[in-house]
């Protein structure tokens, strides 16, 4: 293979991997939004996609459990497209109604039913007391940061 053909092939392969409009995208399946798995059916990605990932992180922080479990991409695809959303309460956390609803909205199956941006999600969280502990409820189910840093907390590593 000549150098020019190798360069041409390499450039084409790189463009193929990074071109999201053709259906290729990069994301962590455990934090994927429904539209990342099914863009033709559910629409394009955007700030609402990040809201979904933030919602999953909030759920994990207060429940101490992964919102979606799986070993392969198909496992996450199936879990992510289920109509029942993984709110803190569905994972066993004792949280306020308002915080559970906030997480449910952040994790809505349809993008137009979510917060439109991370700023909107933060504003909603601020309106509930400005902290996860206040929003989550009197039991404060958040895992202490020290435990997460030391790897001793219940949140599994991905």
C-alpha positions, 0 to 999 in steps of 0.5 A, spaced: 500 500 500 502 506 498 503 512 503 498 516 499 493 510 499 494 509 506 493 516 508 487 516 504 484 510 508 486 512 514 483 519 513 476 516 511 476 511 517 477 517 522 472 521 519 467 514 519 468 514 526 467 521 528 461 522 523 455 522 528 450 524 522 451 518 519 449 514 525 456 513 529 456 516 536 461 515 542 457 514 549 458 510 555 452 505 554 450 505 561 449 513 561 446 513 554 439 516 553 434 513 549 435 518 542 443 515 542 440 508 541 435 510 537 436 516 533 431 515 527 425 514 532 427 519 538 430 524 534 437 528 535 442 528 541 442 535 544 443 538 551 437 534 553 441 528 552 446 531 557 440 532 562 439 524 561 446 522 563 445 527 569 439 524 571 442 517 571 448 520 575 443 523 580 439 517 581 446 513 582 448 518 587 442 518 592 440 510 591 447 507 591 446 503 585 447 503 577 440 506 574 441 501 568 445 494 569 448 490 563 454 487 560 453 488 553 450 494 549 444 490 547 442 490 555 443 497 556 439 499 549 433 494 552 434 497 559 434 505 556 428 504 552 423 501 558 417 506 559 418 505 567 424 510 568 429 508 573 428 514 579 431 513 586 424 510 588 424 505 583 431 503 586 429 503 593 431 510 595 427 514 600 427 521 597 422 526 597 416 526 592 419 533 588 426 530 588 423 523 585 419 527 580 425 531 578 429 525 576 423 522 573 423 528 568 430 528 567 430 521 565 423 522 561 423 517 555 422 522 550 427 528 549 421 533 549 419 531 556 425 532 559 429 539 562 431 542 556 438 543 559 443 542 564 441 549 567 434 548 567 435 541 571 440 545 576 434 551 577 429 545 579 434 542 584 436 549 587 428 550 588 428 544 592 433 547 597 439 547 593 443 541 595 442 533 594 441 532 601 435 537 601 432 535 595 433 527 597 429 527 603 430 527 611 434 520 611 440 523 606 441 517 602 447 520 599 453 516 599 459 520 603 464 523 598 470 520 602 467 513 601 466 514 594 473 517 593 476 511 597 472 506 593 468 503 599 462 506 598 456 502 595 456 505 588 459 500 583 465 502 579 464 502 571 
